[in-house]
Amino acid sequence: MTIHRAGPGWRAPLALLATTLFGVACQGSDSPVAPSAQRCPTAPVPLCTDAVQATTVRAATADVQLRIIPALESAPSRDIIGQRLTLLAARVGSGDVSGARAALTAARGALTESRAQLATHPGDAADLAAIELTLDQIAAVLGDS
């Protein structure tokens, strides 16, 4: 059995192909460009421009994390909402407006999932409503409605 090895001649065409594909991928397109990440202090949202509102939202978030989430009856709800709110609080605290908006969406998703479990954990209804109000406050300082 004879084994044929490819010589170094295959590298040049492969490099040319890779360069061509890279060039095509880097060309402009008609698709919209994603907005650049917004951060404080330059983002024109209340989180960055209104210190009183930002402080109020940070305090409300801490209250939810320390008092309301631990009181939830549903362990899965405590875990997922707690994780999502911790990430959201970190993004808000660092002034990462774009990251906070994404984390807010994820936290709202976790809240929706937890509401689906209210039949088995009806005592969580008031706490989930309080969490939702806090998420609404955060949305307001992020410029979301």
C-alpha positions in Angstrom: 0.0 0.0 0.0 1.4 3.3 -1.0 0.7 6.5 0.9 0.7 9.7 -1.0 1.4 12.8 0.9 0.4 16.2 -0.3 3.3 18.5 -0.8 3.5 22.1 0.2 1.7 23.1 -3.0 -1.7 22.9 -1.4 -1.0 25.8 1.1 -1.0 28.6 -1.4 -4.4 27.9 -2.9 -5.9 27.4 0.6 -4.4 30.7 1.8 -5.9 32.4 -1.3 -9.3 30.9 -0.6 -9.2 31.9 3.1 -8.2 35.4 2.2 -11.0 35.7 -0.4 -13.6 34.4 2.0 -12.4 36.8 4.7 -12.6 39.7 2.3 -16.1 38.8 1.3 -17.2 38.4 4.9 -15.8 41.9 5.8 -17.6 43.7 3.0 -20.4 46.0 3.9 -23.9 44.8 3.4 -27.4 46.2 3.3 -28.3 44.9 6.7 -28.5 47.3 9.6 -25.5 47.6 11.9 -26.0 46.7 15.5 -25.9 49.8 17.7 -22.8 50.2 19.8 -23.0 49.3 23.4 -24.3 52.1 25.6 -22.5 52.8 28.9 -22.7 55.5 31.5 -21.8 58.3 31.7 -22.5 59.0 28.0 -25.7 57.0 27.5 -28.7 59.4 27.5 -30.8 57.4 30.0 -31.9 58.2 33.6 -29.5 55.6 34.9 -26.7 57.8 33.7 -28.2 61.2 34.0 -30.3 61.2 37.2 -28.4 60.1 40.3 -31.5 60.0 42.5 -33.4 57.6 40.2 -30.3 55.5 39.8 -29.8 55.2 43.5 -33.5 54.5 44.1 -33.4 51.6 41.6 -30.2 50.2 43.0 -31.8 50.2 46.5 -35.0 48.6 45.2 -33.0 45.9 43.5 -31.0 45.2 46.6 -34.3 44.9 48.6 -35.7 42.4 46.1 -32.5 40.4 46.2 -32.2 40.3 50.0 -35.8 40.2 51.2 -38.2 39.1 48.4 -36.4 36.5 46.4 -35.5 34.4 49.5 -39.1 34.5 50.5 -40.3 32.7 47.3 -41.8 29.3 48.0 -40.6 27.8 44.7 -37.0 26.8 44.9 -36.6 26.9 41.0 -38.0 30.4 41.0 -35.7 31.6 43.8 -32.7 30.2 41.9 -33.5 31.5 38.4 -34.9 34.9 39.3 -32.1 35.3 41.8 -29.4 34.6 39.2 -31.0 36.8 36.6 -31.5 39.7 39.1 -27.9 39.4 40.3 -26.7 39.7 36.7 -29.0 42.6 36.1 -27.9 44.4 39.3 -24.2 44.0 38.3 -24.9 45.5 34.8 -26.9 48.4 36.3 -24.2 48.9 39.0 -21.4 49.1 36.4 -23.4 51.4 34.1 -23.6 48.9 31.3 -26.9 50.1 29.8 -26.9 47.6 26.8 -26.0 44.7 29.1 -28.6 45.7 31.6 -31.3 45.8 28.9 -30.4 42.3 27.9 -30.3 41.1 31.5 -33.7 42.8 32.1 -35.2 40.8 29.3 -33.8 37.6 30.8 -35.1 38.5 34.2 -38.6 39.2 32.8 -38.5 35.8 31.1 -37.7 34.1 34.4 -40.5 36.0 36.0 -42.9 34.7 33.3 -41.7 31.2 33.9 -42.2 31.6 37.7 -45.8 32.9 37.1 -46.5 29.7 35.2 -45.9 27.8 38.5 -48.4 29.8 40.6 -50.8 26.9 40.6 -48.3 24.9 42.7 -46.9 27.9 44.6 -49.8 30.4 45.0 -48.1 32.2 47.9 -45.5 33.5 45.4 -48.0 35.8 43.6 -47.5 38.9 45.7 -43.7 38.5 45.7 -43.6 38.0 42.0 -45.8 41.2 41.6 -43.2 43.1 43.7 -40.4 41.8 41.6 -42.2 42.9 38.5 -42.6 46.4 39.9 -38.9 46.6 40.5 -38.2 45.4 37.0 -40.5 48.1 35.7 -38.5 50.7 37.7 -35.2 49.4 36.2 -36.7 49.5 32.7 -37.6 53.2 33.3 -34.1 54.2 34.2 -32.8 52.2 31.2 -35.0 54.2 28.9 -37.2 51.1 28.2 -40.9 51.1 28.8 
